[in-house]
Amino acid sequence: MLSYQHIYHAGNLADVQKHALLARMLAYLTQKDKPLSYLETHAGRGLYQLDAAEAVKTGEAEAGISRLLNDALLAQDHPLAEAIAKTRAAHGAAAYPGSPMIAAHLLREGDSLNFAELHPQENAALRQAMRPHAKGGRVRVHQQDGFELALSLAPPTPRRGMLLIDPSYEIKRDYAQISGHIAKLHRKWNVGVIALWYPILTDGAHKPMLNALEAQDLPGVLRHEVRFPPAREGHRMVGSGMFIVNAPYGTEDEAQRLTKLFSQLG
């Protein structure tokens, strides 16, 4: 249950899709001079070093974010590029921000950030990574089940905001339970942006979950998927998806841009 560590996969092509959409949504939401609440159910450690042995071993970052940056495929004015630049200025040239660090860089002092992470080592690393951003109590890190945290906080204060759900899917029941969690969260927090990331596997494990989500007829839904070659022979993940409720303005444009980008990566 607590074995997954994202360092082996940080900065891969799935992260590129997820983090580009996340950064673009946060950039839009911060255009208004109104405070936000931001929550994550499975936060990870928040900060990764792409020259770490674990990341080098898989080579997934090299085929992902490193390729985009080296080949200038990510515009310098993209909010994800902004978050990466700020992270590297503080933590070195090989640093890569997880979603908590992206949010911490793009959100403002008056915004509220709550992160759940059960893994003891990842939780401790996340607390360390978030310490420079925790001024005034704006950032809180919780070692508890992420769905329990989200349901206990919904609707958060302020009500305007976003939730990112990004499980490892190592536990098969995640697929079966997520649609119910999202239904409950939306009933409690109908104005919240709820963004779900999911892997696209060769066995199609995500399809019943998406069918159940789409049957709920939730408002402002954007479903975006990209495909890419397996990271290594026998690897089952061949794509990445995002299912977003109450998708902010401009998210569709970003999704189309990413679709074009991934078609060029080959």
Salt bridges, closest charged atoms under 4 A:
ASP15 OD2 - HIS6 NE2 2.87
ASP15 OD1 - LYS18 NZ 3.23
GLU60 OE2 - HIS9 ND1 2.98
GLU60 OE2 - ARG232 NH1 3.01
ASP71 OD2 - ARG67 NE 3.75
GLU82 OE2 - LYS86 NZ 3.06
ASP111 OD2 - ARG108 NE 2.93
GLU122 OE2 - ARG45 NH2 2.80
ASP166 OD2 - LYS18 NZ 2.75
ASP203 OD2 - ARG236 NH1 3.16
GLU214 OE2 - ARG223 NH1 2.96
GLU225 OE2 - ARG223 NH2 3.00
GLU254 OE1 - ARG24 NE 3.19
GLU254 OE2 - HIS78 NE2 2.78
GLU254 OE2 - ARG257 NH2 2.95
